[in-house]
Amino acid sequence: MAENPYAAPRTHVEDVRTSLPDGEFIPEGRGVPAGNGWQWIADAWSFTGDQRWTFIGVFVLFVLVAIGMSLIPLVGTFVSTLLMPVFSAGFIVGCDAVRRGEPLEVGHLFAGFQKKHAGKLIATGAISLACLVIMVLVVMALFGSAVALIFLGVEPSAEQVSQQLLLVLLAALIMLALSLPLYMALWFAGPLIVLGGSDVVGALKTSFGACLKNIVPFLVWSIAVLVLAIPATIPILLGWLWLGPVLMASIYLSYRDIFHDI
């Protein structure tokens, strides 16, 4: 008996990966509603779902690379700070590939080392390193004597202990206050360089301005991260295998939300 020519094919045909729309690029970024801070995380869970294990593998490699760089004797911290923007941008490139319907690959993590991007991303890391050194010097200038007494092994009195604890807390608050503008400038710098074609200074300025426009959504995002970090940390950090890639993808989705009119 002849086969029905109108019947559905019996052999499996590989599913075509869906590609999300590009949207018009918004050079200076836009302000978005507060609830988008949580939506970035919720959407990131779905975004990574089809390739969950690949995302976990790439994230684990990212963490191992970061740990490996930090363990380099004498210069580990400097190398890590210089190259972290390169690897972070590589993860962003991988996310952008997934949005276009392509599979995430381990090689995406090293995409930031391409000639057209590497110099800019390392320069971004150098600026970050210089700012961190200046911040540390400022804190040491303000509280250096108290810290020096601790390292010299001077036994503080009960009153001095409370004073030193207060100084340490104050130093931490000052460091946080100084770090916040830096992190705002760095947050979207990588995506703006590798995806938007921006120069280093322009990327830092645009990133700072975009974060400033979206303080409330990022506050919602930060609170959500703190809440999710508790259950993720309890089972010997194993929950971070799922949460880590989601948070990395949420950074990419926040970039898309703020800089593209989808």
Secondary structure, DSSP 8 states (H G I E B T S, - for coil): ----TTS---S------------EE-TT-----TTHHHHHHHHHHHHHHTTHHHHHHHHHHHHHHHHHHHTSTTTHHHHHHHHHHHHHHHHHHHHHHHHTT----GGGGGGGGSHHHHHHHHHHHHHHHHHHHHHHHHHHHHHHHHHHHHHTT----HHHHHHHHHHHHHHHHHHHHHHHHHHHHHHTHHHHHHTT---HHHHHHHHHHHHHHTHHHHHHHHHHHHHHHHHHHTTTTTTHHHHHHHHHHHHHHHHHHHHEE-
